[in-house]
Amino acid sequence: MALNYFAPTVSIQATHYRAVPLPASPSSPEPLQATRRRLLSNATLISICAAFSISTIPIPFSAAASSRNELLEIPDSGGVKALDLRIGSGEVPLDGDQVAIHYYGRLAAKQGWRFDSTYDHKDDTNEPIPFVFVLGSGKVISGIEVAVKSMKVGGIRRVIIPPSQGYQNTTQEPIPPNFFDRQRLFTTIFNPTRLANGEASTLSTLIFDIELISLRHK
């Protein structure tokens, strides 16, 4: 029997994404090692964005980016960058609302490895099961919460989540249901040797494509 997830709208259909320009690097001098890490990180993100696609026409996050399709930082987000691929026409959720989303979750490391997708989670009728959570509960990584808070129902948004707003421990949701995917995700993000080498931004940066399907006021 199919589950009722409030009032589902349309779903994401994957094809391939266009490349999204990244913000210009600072003009001030920086150590050679830091420069190398930054260039590697930016190159990884560019290659990831170039490899993804969606069947709708991208719509910028704000009017300021309308001619450039740039990822812009969400205010007071701790560095989360977003690009609206489709602006919804429904309500904007509030803290305490129960929201249902579909997502594709990718890791900036490992060539943009897709570690989880709600479209792989099927019910008894083979329909994809959305991820449902209460906004503001603190159980979901901060980057997803802050992205969803400024979306409208029906919208689709790509977000790049820095380590500080991503997984801080292995209990935060969304957690891949497959054991091996979980192990690979967390052993990459929390790799002590590479973290000690200052590679946190490469290891822990997340890329999520999120569709806000519905919400329910509590």
Buried (B, 14 or more C-beta within 10 A) or exposed (E): EEEEBBEBBEBBEBEEBEBBEBEEEEEEEEEEEEEEBBEEBBEBBBEBBBEBBBEEEBBBBEEEBEEEBBBBBBEEBEBBBBBBBBBBEBBBBEEEBBBBBBBBBBBBBBEBBBBBBBBBBEEEEEBBBBBBBBBBEEEBBBBBBBBBBBBBBBBBBBBBBBBBBBBBEEEBEBBBEEEEBBEBBBEBBBBEEBBEEEBBBBBBBBBBBBBBBBBBEE
